[in-house]
């Protein structure tokens, strides 16, 4: 039982950090797209 809870907790944290990283990358891509769009 303990192992299961600990495992899901670690997995939850990893999933959250991955989501945050994806969001940051997505925002950076959006900024780059907006900059290149303004230049055009």
PEPEMO-V947944 format. One record per backbone hydrogen bond with DSSP energy under -1.0 kcal/mol. NH is the residue of the N-H (numbers start at 1). CO is the residue of the C=O. Records with the same first field share a line. If there is no record, write none. Layout:
NH = CO / CO
This chain:
5 = 1
6 = 2
7 = 3
8 = 4
9 = 5
10 = 6
11 = 7
12 = 8
13 = 9
14 = 10
15 = 11
16 = 12
17 = 13
18 = 14
19 = 15
20 = 16
21 = 17
22 = 18
23 = 19
24 = 20
25 = 21
26 = 22
27 = 23
28 = 24
29 = 25
30 = 26
31 = 27
32 = 28
33 = 29
34 = 30
35 = 31
36 = 32
37 = 33
38 = 34
39 = 35
40 = 36
